[in-house]
Amino acid sequence: MDIANRIIELRESVGENRKEFSLHTGIPVRTLEDWEAGRRNPPEYIPRLIAYQLEYEKLTKKKKG
């Protein structure tokens, strides 16, 4: 899977549009648009960091709720 599709998959896994995902992750909307369109590529560790962040949030919500 290429990086663009991985970023899209991560965003869709939390059910957010680009603006919401931008606010959630702190990544500018324009950057997300460029990554998802394949116009630019993030460093290879970025999708892993986003995945870790989303997994951490999911795990901490389960413990609280």
HUURCOR-V169247 format. One record per backbone hydrogen bond with DSSP energy under -0.5 kcal/mol. NH is the residue of the N-H (numbers start at 1). CO is the residue of the C=O. E is the energy in kcal/mol with one decimal. If there is no record, write none. Layout:
NH	CO	E
NH	CO	E
This chain:
6	2	-1.9
7	3	-2.4
8	4	-2.1
9	5	-2.6
10	6	-2.4
11	7	-2.4
12	8	-2.8
13	9	-1.7
14	10	-0.7
14	11	-0.9
15	12	-1.1
16	11	-1.6
21	17	-2.7
22	18	-2.4
23	19	-2.2
24	20	-2.4
25	21	-2.5
26	22	-2.4
27	22	-0.6
32	28	-2.2
33	29	-2.8
34	30	-2.4
35	31	-2.7
36	32	-2.9
37	33	-2.1
38	34	-0.7
38	35	-0.8
39	34	-1.8
40	34	-1.3
46	43	-1.8
48	44	-0.5
49	45	-2.4
50	46	-2.6
51	47	-2.4
52	48	-2.6
53	49	-2.5
54	50	-2.7
55	51	-2.4
56	52	-2.7
57	53	-2.4
58	54	-2.0
59	55	-2.5
60	56	-2.6
61	57	-1.8
62	58	-1.6
63	59	-1.5
64	60	-1.5
65	61	-2.3
